[in-house]
Amino acid sequence: MSNKNWIKGGAAVVLATSVLLAGCSSNEGNNAANNQPKAENTNAVTEGANNGAASGASTQDTLIVARGGDSAALDPSIVTDGESFKATQQIFDTLLDYKEGTTEIEGALAESWENSPDGLTYTFKLRQGVKFHDGTDFNAEAVAFNFNRWLDPKSPFKFEGDSFDYFDSMFGPDGSRVIKEVKAVDANTVQFTLNKPQAPFLQNLAMPAFAIGSPKAIEEKKEKFKSEPVGTGPFVFKEWKRNESITVEKNPNFWQEGLPKLNRVIITVIPDNSARFTALQNGEIDMMEGVNPDDLSKLESDTNLQKIERASFNVGYLGFNLKKAPFDNVKVRVALNHAVNKEGIINAFYGGLAEPAKNPMPPSTLGYNDEVQDYPYDLEKAKQLLAEAGYPNGLPEPLTFYAMPVARPYMPDGKKVAEAIQADFDKIGVKTNIVSPEWATYLDDTQKGDKDDLYMLGWQGDNGDPDNFLYALLDKDSIGSNNYSFYDNEEVHKLLVAGQSETDPAKREGLYKQAQVLIKADAPWVPLVHSTPLLAGKANLDGYIPSPTGSEAYDTISFK
């Protein structure tokens, strides 16, 4: 496109990566820990069903979705976990969005935009007549308010215990921000001025973390905004019962004509995958995340149900806490890479719906380096490397191993996978104690890195760009946000920063390939799998198109 031409919202602004992703949101890490749920309870399934779904297929106007864990918070700017975005995407809108089933850009709250030839100025024309759920106007001042809240480390609207981790990961921490200034030109025009060009800038703006909240609600509710959200999205927040359910109801003034099709959505928590599937079979819920591979044959043979596959665009990994010994020793990290049987894990827990990972990003991403050689499963090699690192008899003390308590797209059963890894580690003299606290605590602990020695997490790509994997997860700028391993390599940093500014796809590809070689040698992780996430729904569920990013609005869903 010409930089001087206005681009209408229906036209796509596509990075080279997106072209590769015919249908490809989150380390799922974050804090918001003061919103931790207190106890697990699955009673919400029955209660939700009684409150919502009509018995006749032609009249059902309530969707009940079940997942494995609760949201950490409902302010999208302070979270990075997919469980939170599943809820916030029903309530909020972003300036730009991804076309259904892709990472291709289209307009949302912004109808059109232009960027300057030097890549430092972006001007957006906003959709007119949009209201926040509290009745206040959406306008350029509201956009500027939100972005300035995230930009200013001393903002009065950055509340105690909160941090804008995604903003720092995508646009750089304070002192090295990509965004210099955001200002309202007039009521319907907002302008972004950048300190330096950023190739995935438009892709980043479409991420759910940068949804626009009501300034009035943020100012008045303060800390309560994270549990009483107000956006412009297709559904209005109604109620949050911690670790049970989140209920949203139709926004009658939604700016997209004819949407949403449902009157209510209830997002429930059923921690166990099998119990969730049983609830679907019994008609207590309408759709579920995290189908066990063992239940796949039952799903495919049940005419009352339908199988739904989300495109594979993720990585599940075992991370090492480099702040602590012995993981400050690269030979220990490489040794443990050799002690993980990826093929065995995939066969046992993924039902073949995954492929072994050797890099921190999936093969469909721009710049993926297929020439990188993985560390083969070799217990004798692992023992040899431990001996060279000074541990001929294995490690002297047990390690604290954080195993995920919830099913995620890249990790259908974190505890069982952890137990399989634990058994192999034991064979090389590495003892581990598996701990699995509730999800919000898990995220907070692993982000701080004070309690864990090694941990399991993963990342569902947010925007189709390699920067969203490598810079967000493994750059030194992301320590304190999504870099849970505290990995710091200056040469990798220079390559990733250069990749952000470079607009030539071929040159960007070369930079990211170099970075992957260095990361593999340093081994801050054991990349485990790239999975094909499996969902299930009632047979009469209609209009659902799963996003490769791991979450989407349910505004197009209806029942036949």
PLY file of the C-alpha trace (Angstrom):
ply
format ascii 1.0
element vertex 560
property float x
property float y
property float z
element edge 558
property int vertex1
property int vertex2
end_header
0.00 0.00 0.00
1.00 3.59 -0.37
1.80 5.14 2.98
-0.17 8.24 2.05
-3.36 6.44 1.11
-6.21 5.94 3.54
-6.98 2.27 4.09
-10.62 1.45 4.71
-11.42 -0.86 7.58
-12.46 -3.79 5.41
-9.11 -3.93 3.64
-6.37 -5.96 5.24
-3.00 -4.72 6.35
-1.05 -7.96 6.35
2.49 -8.72 7.40
4.24 -11.45 5.46
3.64 -13.75 8.41
-0.11 -13.48 8.08
0.02 -14.67 4.50
1.57 -17.88 5.78
-1.18 -18.38 8.32
-4.30 -19.53 6.59
-5.82 -20.05 9.98
-3.18 -20.05 12.44
-3.19 -14.53 22.92
-0.44 -16.14 26.16
2.65 -17.10 27.91
0.14 -17.22 29.62
1.52 -15.42 32.28
0.48 -12.50 34.40
-0.14 -10.99 37.74
-3.40 -9.38 38.81
-2.86 -11.65 41.75
-4.98 -9.63 44.15
-7.92 -10.97 42.21
-7.14 -14.56 42.98
-10.15 -16.83 43.30
-10.48 -18.50 46.67
-11.77 -21.98 45.92
-12.71 -24.20 43.06
-16.39 -24.91 42.52
-18.16 -26.50 39.57
-21.70 -25.76 40.73
-21.82 -22.93 38.20
-22.52 -25.42 35.41
-25.89 -26.44 36.75
-26.73 -22.95 37.91
-25.73 -21.48 34.56
-27.85 -23.99 32.72
-30.88 -23.24 34.86
-30.45 -19.52 34.37
-29.76 -19.62 30.68
-30.24 -22.16 27.97
-33.71 -22.68 26.61
-34.56 -26.30 25.88
-35.70 -25.80 22.28
-32.86 -25.54 19.76
-34.65 -22.88 17.77
-35.13 -20.59 20.76
-31.88 -21.03 22.70
-30.28 -17.62 23.24
-27.75 -18.41 25.99
-24.35 -19.96 25.40
-22.63 -21.82 28.25
-18.89 -22.28 27.64
-16.75 -24.35 30.00
-13.01 -24.03 30.51
-10.42 -25.34 32.96
-9.56 -22.24 34.98
-10.84 -18.84 35.99
-9.75 -15.45 34.68
-7.02 -13.62 36.60
-8.72 -10.24 36.07
-11.15 -8.57 33.66
-9.10 -5.51 32.79
-7.36 -6.76 29.63
-4.45 -4.35 30.01
-3.16 -5.97 33.23
-3.33 -9.64 32.22
-1.50 -11.89 29.78
-3.33 -15.19 30.29
-5.74 -16.65 27.77
-8.36 -17.47 30.41
-8.76 -13.74 31.08
-8.95 -12.81 27.40
-11.72 -15.36 26.81
-13.91 -13.14 28.96
-12.57 -9.68 28.12
-13.02 -10.20 24.38
-16.75 -10.39 24.96
-16.76 -7.02 26.74
-14.16 -4.87 24.97
-13.15 -3.77 21.46
-9.76 -2.79 20.07
-8.91 -0.14 17.48
-8.12 -2.89 14.97
-9.14 -6.52 14.88
-8.22 -9.75 13.12
-10.45 -11.14 10.41
-12.26 -14.25 11.56
-10.00 -17.29 11.68
-6.84 -15.37 10.67
-4.31 -12.82 11.89
-5.19 -10.48 9.02
-5.88 -6.89 10.10
-9.23 -5.13 9.68
-10.86 -2.09 11.22
-12.81 -2.21 14.47
-13.15 0.94 16.60
-10.92 2.59 13.99
-12.54 2.65 10.55
-9.47 3.75 8.59
-5.84 4.73 9.09
-2.73 6.09 7.40
0.94 5.98 8.26
3.71 8.40 7.34
6.50 7.40 4.90
9.06 7.30 7.73
6.86 4.90 9.75
6.77 7.22 12.77
3.24 8.61 12.60
-0.05 6.69 12.44
-3.36 8.54 12.19
-6.65 6.73 12.81
-10.18 7.81 11.90
-12.53 6.44 14.53
-15.96 4.92 14.21
-18.62 7.47 15.17
-21.67 6.99 17.35
-20.11 4.23 19.51
-20.97 4.21 23.21
-19.32 2.56 26.18
-21.58 0.30 28.20
-21.94 3.05 30.82
-23.45 5.37 28.19
-20.41 7.62 27.73
-19.04 8.39 24.26
-16.21 6.50 22.64
-13.93 9.08 21.01
-10.31 10.07 20.42
-9.92 11.35 23.98
-10.92 7.91 25.27
-8.26 6.25 23.10
-5.60 8.71 24.26
-6.64 8.20 27.90
-6.16 4.43 27.68
-2.80 4.54 25.91
-1.45 7.27 28.17
-2.50 5.18 31.15
-0.29 2.37 29.83
2.55 4.67 28.72
3.00 6.56 31.99
4.64 4.45 34.73
3.36 7.01 37.26
-0.20 7.07 35.94
-2.76 7.57 38.72
-4.75 4.84 36.98
-2.09 2.18 37.41
-3.39 0.67 40.59
-1.53 -1.16 43.35
-0.37 -4.61 42.33
-1.05 -4.05 38.63
1.38 -3.91 35.75
0.87 -3.47 32.03
3.00 -6.45 31.01
1.68 -6.88 27.50
2.16 -3.20 26.74
5.77 -3.40 27.94
6.35 -6.61 25.97
4.93 -5.30 22.71
5.95 -1.63 22.87
9.02 -1.68 25.11
9.43 -0.83 28.79
9.69 2.68 30.18
12.88 4.28 28.85
12.77 2.48 25.50
9.15 2.87 24.42
8.17 2.43 20.78
5.25 4.82 21.31
6.27 8.41 22.05
2.88 10.13 22.16
-0.82 9.48 21.61
-3.07 12.50 21.15
-6.59 13.35 20.07
-6.47 15.49 16.92
-10.23 15.98 17.05
-13.16 14.00 18.43
-12.87 11.31 15.76
-9.15 11.36 14.94
-6.31 9.99 17.07
-2.60 10.18 16.22
0.25 7.94 17.38
3.81 9.25 17.20
6.55 6.63 17.51
10.13 6.94 18.71
11.19 4.38 16.13
9.44 2.37 13.40
7.89 -0.92 14.46
7.10 -3.45 11.73
4.29 -5.24 13.63
2.76 -2.03 15.05
-0.69 -2.49 13.46
-0.68 -6.21 14.28
0.05 -5.33 17.90
-2.79 -2.82 18.18
-5.31 -5.56 17.37
-4.27 -7.65 20.37
-6.97 -7.97 23.07
-4.64 -6.52 25.72
-4.99 -3.11 24.06
-8.77 -2.93 24.20
-10.30 0.44 25.00
-11.99 0.83 28.39
-14.35 3.55 29.54
-12.27 6.42 31.02
-15.19 7.34 33.28
-15.39 3.79 34.65
-11.61 3.57 35.18
-11.58 6.94 36.99
-14.56 6.12 39.20
-14.13 2.40 39.84
-10.33 2.52 40.20
-9.16 -0.90 41.47
-12.67 -2.30 41.02
-12.43 -1.85 37.25
-10.49 -5.13 37.05
-13.55 -6.98 38.31
-16.27 -4.63 36.99
-15.16 -3.94 33.41
-16.78 -1.44 31.03
-16.04 -1.54 27.31
-17.80 -1.08 23.97
-17.96 -4.79 23.04
-20.82 -7.05 21.99
-21.66 -8.09 25.54
-22.08 -6.13 28.78
-20.51 -7.46 31.98
-23.13 -8.74 34.41
-21.53 -10.89 37.12
-18.34 -12.68 38.16
-18.52 -15.52 40.67
-14.88 -16.30 41.33
-13.81 -19.73 40.12
-17.39 -20.46 39.09
-18.69 -18.32 36.25
-18.62 -15.02 34.40
-21.91 -13.83 32.91
-22.25 -11.24 30.15
-25.40 -10.04 28.41
-26.18 -8.67 24.96
-25.16 -5.07 24.25
-28.28 -3.68 22.50
-26.24 -0.73 21.21
-23.36 -2.69 19.72
-21.91 -0.93 16.68
-21.87 -4.04 14.46
-25.36 -4.40 13.02
-27.11 -7.69 13.79
-24.62 -8.72 16.46
-24.40 -10.31 18.90
-26.82 -13.07 18.03
-27.05 -14.38 21.60
-28.66 -12.66 24.58
-26.32 -14.11 27.18
-23.00 -15.91 27.55
-21.98 -17.78 30.70
-18.31 -18.77 30.91
-17.99 -21.49 33.55
-15.08 -23.23 35.25
-14.82 -27.03 35.36
-11.18 -27.83 36.19
-11.15 -31.48 35.09
-11.15 -32.15 31.34
-13.16 -35.35 31.61
-15.76 -33.76 33.88
-16.06 -30.94 31.37
-16.67 -33.40 28.54
-19.27 -35.28 30.61
-21.08 -32.00 31.22
-21.17 -31.43 27.46
-22.48 -34.93 26.81
-25.19 -34.37 29.43
-26.29 -31.10 27.83
-25.27 -28.99 30.84
-22.93 -26.85 28.72
-22.86 -25.94 25.03
-19.15 -25.71 24.25
-15.88 -26.61 25.93
-12.15 -26.01 25.68
-9.48 -28.63 26.32
-10.86 -31.95 25.10
-8.79 -34.89 26.33
-7.31 -36.86 23.42
-8.75 -39.95 25.16
-12.24 -38.51 24.63
-11.76 -37.85 20.93
-13.32 -41.12 19.75
-16.39 -40.53 21.94
-16.70 -37.02 20.55
-16.46 -38.13 16.94
-19.04 -40.88 17.39
-21.63 -38.73 19.18
-24.09 -37.24 16.66
-25.23 -34.70 19.25
-21.75 -33.15 19.36
-19.27 -31.58 16.97
-15.47 -31.50 16.98
-13.82 -28.08 16.62
-10.10 -27.66 15.91
-8.22 -24.45 16.53
-5.33 -23.89 14.13
-1.94 -24.72 15.62
-0.10 -21.49 16.40
1.45 -22.01 19.78
4.29 -23.43 21.81
4.19 -25.29 25.11
7.46 -25.28 27.02
9.36 -26.20 30.15
11.18 -23.12 31.42
14.23 -22.82 33.66
14.59 -20.08 36.26
17.98 -18.63 35.30
18.05 -16.49 38.46
18.79 -19.64 40.44
21.50 -22.28 40.52
21.95 -24.73 38.92
20.18 -23.11 35.96
22.80 -20.39 35.72
24.91 -23.18 34.18
24.15 -23.76 30.48
25.35 -27.38 30.64
22.66 -28.18 33.21
20.03 -26.61 30.98
21.19 -28.54 27.92
21.39 -31.75 29.99
17.74 -31.45 30.98
16.81 -30.76 27.35
18.28 -34.17 26.54
16.20 -35.75 29.33
12.74 -34.83 27.96
11.01 -37.40 25.75
8.86 -35.16 23.55
7.58 -37.94 21.30
6.56 -39.97 24.34
4.71 -37.00 25.82
2.86 -36.36 22.54
1.85 -40.00 22.18
0.69 -40.26 25.79
-1.11 -36.96 26.29
-1.87 -35.32 22.93
-3.34 -38.19 20.94
-1.08 -37.27 18.05
-2.53 -33.74 17.86
0.86 -32.09 18.33
4.37 -32.01 16.90
7.66 -31.75 18.81
8.94 -28.20 19.23
12.58 -27.28 18.81
12.26 -23.48 18.57
10.31 -20.99 20.71
7.86 -20.24 17.86
5.80 -22.44 15.51
6.95 -23.40 12.00
4.26 -21.29 10.29
5.82 -18.07 11.59
7.98 -15.75 9.48
11.67 -16.42 10.14
11.26 -19.90 11.60
14.67 -21.60 11.46
14.17 -25.22 10.46
17.95 -25.76 10.28
18.23 -25.56 14.07
18.92 -29.04 15.45
16.99 -30.18 18.50
18.59 -31.84 21.52
17.68 -35.53 21.10
16.23 -37.56 23.94
19.37 -39.17 25.37
19.60 -39.90 29.10
23.26 -40.94 28.92
24.17 -37.64 27.24
22.20 -35.83 29.95
24.20 -37.61 32.68
27.46 -36.78 30.91
26.62 -33.08 30.72
25.57 -32.99 34.37
28.92 -34.51 35.31
30.74 -31.90 33.21
28.74 -29.24 35.03
30.01 -30.55 38.37
27.17 -32.92 39.24
28.48 -36.48 38.57
25.85 -37.96 40.92
22.98 -35.75 39.87
21.75 -32.62 41.62
22.12 -32.61 45.42
18.75 -31.01 46.22
15.24 -31.51 44.83
13.96 -28.81 42.46
10.61 -27.07 42.82
8.72 -27.86 39.64
5.64 -25.72 38.91
3.09 -27.71 36.87
0.12 -25.96 35.28
-3.17 -26.45 37.16
-5.40 -25.68 34.17
-5.75 -27.06 30.66
-4.44 -24.71 28.01
-4.43 -25.11 24.21
-0.77 -26.15 24.22
-1.02 -28.23 27.42
-4.15 -30.38 27.86
-3.01 -31.81 31.20
-0.06 -30.02 32.76
0.19 -32.22 35.85
0.41 -35.47 33.89
3.01 -34.05 31.51
5.00 -32.83 34.52
4.88 -36.30 36.08
6.25 -37.85 32.87
9.11 -35.35 32.82
9.69 -35.90 36.53
10.11 -39.65 35.95
12.80 -39.12 33.32
14.61 -36.50 35.38
14.70 -38.97 38.25
16.63 -41.40 36.01
19.49 -38.90 35.68
19.61 -38.01 39.37
17.47 -34.88 39.23
14.73 -34.99 41.88
11.75 -32.66 41.61
8.83 -31.71 43.81
5.78 -30.88 41.69
3.58 -28.06 42.97
0.47 -26.78 41.27
-1.21 -23.83 43.00
-4.36 -22.17 41.67
-3.94 -20.40 38.33
-3.67 -16.77 39.48
-1.13 -17.71 42.17
0.76 -19.88 39.68
1.11 -16.96 37.26
2.18 -14.55 39.98
4.75 -16.93 41.48
6.36 -17.84 38.17
6.52 -14.24 37.04
8.35 -13.21 40.22
10.61 -16.28 40.10
11.15 -16.49 43.85
9.57 -19.90 44.47
10.04 -21.99 41.32
13.17 -23.62 39.93
11.50 -24.78 36.74
7.99 -24.30 35.44
5.62 -25.15 32.62
3.91 -22.55 30.49
3.21 -21.80 26.87
2.22 -19.13 24.42
-0.61 -18.88 21.96
0.48 -16.44 19.25
-1.38 -13.16 19.49
-0.86 -11.50 16.14
0.93 -13.71 13.62
4.33 -12.04 13.99
7.64 -13.57 15.22
8.20 -10.54 17.46
5.21 -11.69 19.50
7.04 -14.90 20.37
10.74 -14.07 20.59
10.74 -10.50 21.93
7.71 -11.02 24.17
9.03 -14.20 25.76
12.82 -14.15 25.62
14.10 -10.59 25.28
15.74 -8.93 28.26
13.18 -6.09 27.99
10.46 -8.63 28.83
11.99 -9.68 32.15
9.34 -8.82 34.72
6.54 -9.36 32.23
6.52 -12.44 29.98
10.16 -13.54 30.19
9.63 -15.91 33.12
13.05 -17.52 32.69
14.87 -14.20 33.24
16.87 -14.91 30.10
19.23 -12.07 29.15
21.42 -12.25 26.04
22.60 -8.91 24.66
23.26 -10.29 21.16
19.76 -11.78 21.00
18.38 -8.44 22.20
20.11 -6.54 19.38
18.74 -8.95 16.77
15.19 -8.75 18.11
15.19 -4.95 18.36
16.51 -4.78 14.80
13.74 -7.15 13.73
11.12 -4.80 15.15
12.34 -1.86 13.08
13.13 -3.70 9.86
10.26 -3.57 7.36
11.81 -5.81 4.67
10.38 -9.32 5.32
13.48 -11.07 3.91
15.82 -9.11 6.20
13.53 -9.66 9.19
13.55 -13.38 8.47
17.35 -13.46 8.62
17.45 -11.62 11.95
14.97 -13.99 13.58
16.78 -17.06 12.24
20.03 -15.84 13.84
18.27 -15.24 17.15
16.90 -18.79 17.23
20.41 -20.25 16.81
21.65 -18.28 19.84
18.59 -19.12 21.93
18.96 -22.82 21.17
22.57 -22.78 22.31
21.66 -20.98 25.54
18.72 -23.36 26.23
16.64 -21.21 28.60
13.71 -23.56 27.84
12.84 -27.02 26.71
10.42 -26.23 23.86
7.96 -29.13 24.12
5.16 -29.06 21.56
3.17 -27.16 18.98
-0.35 -28.49 19.49
-3.60 -28.49 17.59
-6.07 -27.38 20.28
-9.27 -29.40 20.35
-12.66 -27.98 21.33
-16.14 -29.50 21.27
-19.67 -28.17 21.05
-23.24 -29.24 20.66
-24.15 -30.23 17.13
-26.58 -27.32 16.79
-23.94 -24.72 17.68
-23.55 -22.47 14.65
-21.37 -19.58 13.50
-18.34 -20.22 15.68
-14.98 -19.60 13.98
-12.05 -20.26 16.35
-9.21 -17.78 16.17
-5.59 -18.94 15.84
-4.78 -16.51 18.67
-6.62 -18.67 21.20
-9.63 -16.51 22.02
-12.34 -14.60 20.19
-15.66 -12.85 20.69
-18.74 -15.07 20.68
-20.87 -12.48 18.91
-21.45 -14.54 15.74
-22.56 -17.71 17.55
-26.16 -18.88 17.45
-28.03 -22.18 17.69
-29.67 -23.88 14.73
0 1
1 2
2 3
3 4
4 5
5 6
6 7
7 8
8 9
9 10
10 11
11 12
12 13
13 14
14 15
15 16
16 17
17 18
18 19
19 20
20 21
21 22
22 23
24 25
25 26
26 27
27 28
28 29
29 30
30 31
31 32
32 33
33 34
34 35
35 36
36 37
37 38
38 39
39 40
40 41
41 42
42 43
43 44
44 45
45 46
46 47
47 48
48 49
49 50
50 51
51 52
52 53
53 54
54 55
55 56
56 57
57 58
58 59
59 60
60 61
61 62
62 63
63 64
64 65
65 66
66 67
67 68
68 69
69 70
70 71
71 72
72 73
73 74
74 75
75 76
76 77
77 78
78 79
79 80
80 81
81 82
82 83
83 84
84 85
85 86
86 87
87 88
88 89
89 90
90 91
91 92
92 93
93 94
94 95
95 96
96 97
97 98
98 99
99 100
100 101
101 102
102 103
103 104
104 105
105 106
106 107
107 108
108 109
109 110
110 111
111 112
112 113
113 114
114 115
115 116
116 117
117 118
118 119
119 120
120 121
121 122
122 123
123 124
124 125
125 126
126 127
127 128
128 129
129 130
130 131
131 132
132 133
133 134
134 135
135 136
136 137
137 138
138 139
139 140
140 141
141 142
142 143
143 144
144 145
145 146
146 147
147 148
148 149
149 150
150 151
151 152
152 153
153 154
154 155
155 156
156 157
157 158
158 159
159 160
160 161
161 162
162 163
163 164
164 165
165 166
166 167
167 168
168 169
169 170
170 171
171 172
172 173
173 174
174 175
175 176
176 177
177 178
178 179
179 180
180 181
181 182
182 183
183 184
184 185
185 186
186 187
187 188
188 189
189 190
190 191
191 192
192 193
193 194
194 195
195 196
196 197
197 198
198 199
199 200
200 201
201 202
202 203
203 204
204 205
205 206
206 207
207 208
208 209
209 210
210 211
211 212
212 213
213 214
214 215
215 216
216 217
217 218
218 219
219 220
220 221
221 222
222 223
223 224
224 225
225 226
226 227
227 228
228 229
229 230
230 231
231 232
232 233
233 234
234 235
235 236
236 237
237 238
238 239
239 240
240 241
241 242
242 243
243 244
244 245
245 246
246 247
247 248
248 249
249 250
250 251
251 252
252 253
253 254
254 255
255 256
256 257
257 258
258 259
259 260
260 261
261 262
262 263
263 264
264 265
265 266
266 267
267 268
268 269
269 270
270 271
271 272
272 273
273 274
274 275
275 276
276 277
277 278
278 279
279 280
280 281
281 282
282 283
283 284
284 285
285 286
286 287
287 288
288 289
289 290
290 291
291 292
292 293
293 294
294 295
295 296
296 297
297 298
298 299
299 300
300 301
301 302
302 303
303 304
304 305
305 306
306 307
307 308
308 309
309 310
310 311
311 312
312 313
313 314
314 315
315 316
316 317
317 318
318 319
319 320
320 321
321 322
322 323
323 324
324 325
325 326
326 327
327 328
328 329
329 330
330 331
331 332
332 333
333 334
334 335
335 336
336 337
337 338
338 339
339 340
340 341
341 342
342 343
343 344
344 345
345 346
346 347
347 348
348 349
349 350
350 351
351 352
352 353
353 354
354 355
355 356
356 357
357 358
358 359
359 360
360 361
361 362
362 363
363 364
364 365
365 366
366 367
367 368
368 369
369 370
370 371
371 372
372 373
373 374
374 375
375 376
376 377
377 378
378 379
379 380
380 381
381 382
382 383
383 384
384 385
385 386
386 387
387 388
388 389
389 390
390 391
391 392
392 393
393 394
394 395
395 396
396 397
397 398
398 399
399 400
400 401
401 402
402 403
403 404
404 405
405 406
406 407
407 408
408 409
409 410
410 411
411 412
412 413
413 414
414 415
415 416
416 417
417 418
418 419
419 420
420 421
421 422
422 423
423 424
424 425
425 426
426 427
427 428
428 429
429 430
430 431
431 432
432 433
433 434
434 435
435 436
436 437
437 438
438 439
439 440
440 441
441 442
442 443
443 444
444 445
445 446
446 447
447 448
448 449
449 450
450 451
451 452
452 453
453 454
454 455
455 456
456 457
457 458
458 459
459 460
460 461
461 462
462 463
463 464
464 465
465 466
466 467
467 468
468 469
469 470
470 471
471 472
472 473
473 474
474 475
475 476
476 477
477 478
478 479
479 480
480 481
481 482
482 483
483 484
484 485
485 486
486 487
487 488
488 489
489 490
490 491
491 492
492 493
493 494
494 495
495 496
496 497
497 498
498 499
499 500
500 501
501 502
502 503
503 504
504 505
505 506
506 507
507 508
508 509
509 510
510 511
511 512
512 513
513 514
514 515
515 516
516 517
517 518
518 519
519 520
520 521
521 522
522 523
523 524
524 525
525 526
526 527
527 528
528 529
529 530
530 531
531 532
532 533
533 534
534 535
535 536
536 537
537 538
538 539
539 540
540 541
541 542
542 543
543 544
544 545
545 546
546 547
547 548
548 549
549 550
550 551
551 552
552 553
553 554
554 555
555 556
556 557
557 558
558 559
